[in-house]
Amino acid sequence: TEYKKCTLRASPGQCLASGPGLKAARLNLAANFAVDCTQGGNGEVSITAKGPHTQAKVKKEMCGGEKGKYDVSYDPQELGMFTVTVEFNNESIPGSPFAVPCVDPSKCHVKGDSLGGQGGMVGKPLDFEIDMATAGPGTVEPSLFGPSGIQPVKLTKPSPGKVALSSTPSTPGNYSLDLKLSGMPIPGSPYAIAISDPSKCRLLTSFQSGHVGKVGTPIEIAVDTSKAGPGVLTAVATGSNRTVRLQAQDGEGSVSTIAFVPSEAGEHAIDVLWDGHSVPGCPLRIPVIDVSLCCFEAVPSYAQVAKPLLLRLLAQQSIAGALRVQAQNEAGSIVPATVKKSGDGDGAYVISLVPTQIGTLEIDATWSGEQVSQCPFDVQVCDASRCSAYGPGLTDGAKVGEA
């Protein structure tokens, strides 16, 4: 039997190169990839990595001592596109030469109103701008994760070196924005973004028409925020002379309470805010009275039966109150009283009543349920028609110097 020595022909088409270093490289850091020529036959592997102005140093080591497999790294020293050529017996393997961007993610600058803990709101676009002018020729890869999964992100390039991102969240909750430059994390990423939905807040305290607050008495507003997402409940109360910022007090579960103690009379606007945005039904407009400022101009001691008794109540600083007056005689009967606003424009009220019998008449007045100072007070009702005067001094006249 005769044997002939034969040499297997090298086959570059059977070689493979793969790894992150063939997709992107980072400035001043080793970029790694692997070459597998075990199916390519006998031959030599040669590798070069050329940048715009420099050629990177390439290191090639046999992988685990296995012939035909290599671990390769190169160290790019400049930003720009690198051409990585992998040849087997002076012929390029599939995919070679590889165009690899060399980038520096640390040079990216990210801006956005919803970053830095400010958060965002359902239905309102989240807008971001990434300045990558000095970061190299990379590609920005955004991913926005929310309570319902991955959210769509619109990417545009408004100007060279800048990328704009926009996404509109549809549900409240905690979101995470992951930003990569050619597969490499941009510093600061992922960004945590809290998305709230103030429209899901529900006022549990009902203020009916005619509700009046009182100076020195807390006005409490309970709010259910269970479906509104992450956020902080605050409020702003504005009166005629000052504005007060309020913090919520935690209650049971997801219910919190805003408590405001008015210190002045007048209409107050209370705006309840979830993460800085007004909740449905706000601002609440609540008139506040100070009954201590209500007083009668003069309290009479006597009145005449069957003749009108007029009283004047000064209330110009206690707006929007409901004045109630009750007069009761000794027999326990109610004497009707009419209340009209003074036409003088001074905010005063005129009370008119007609006593029907002699004796003590008790008069009481309340302003929005609070008793007016000086009340109740008594008026003695007399009947002058039942009184008589007689004597010579009234009939015979009087002499000078005599009684």
Buried (B, 14 or more C-beta within 10 A) or exposed (E): EEEEEEEEEBBBEBBBBEBBBBBBBBBEBBBBBBBBBEEBBBBEBEBBBBBEEEBBEBBBEEBEEEEBBBBBBBBBEBBBEBBBBBBBBEBBBEEBBBEBBBBBBBBBBBEBEBBEEEBBBBEEEBBBBBBBEEBBBBBBBBBBBBBEEEBEBEBEEEEEEBBBBBBBBEEBBBBEBBBBBBBBEBEEBBBEBBBBBBBBBBBEBEBEEEBBBBBEEEBEBBBBBEEBBBBBBBBBBBBEEEEBEBEBEEEEEEBBBBBBBBEEBBBBBBBBBBBEBBBEBBBBEBBBBBBBBBBBEEEEEEBBBEEEBEBBBBBBBBBBBEBBBBBBBEEEEEBEBEBEEBEEEEBBBBBBBBBBBBBEBBBBBBBBEBEBEEBEBEBEBBEEEEEEEEEEEEEEEEEEEEE
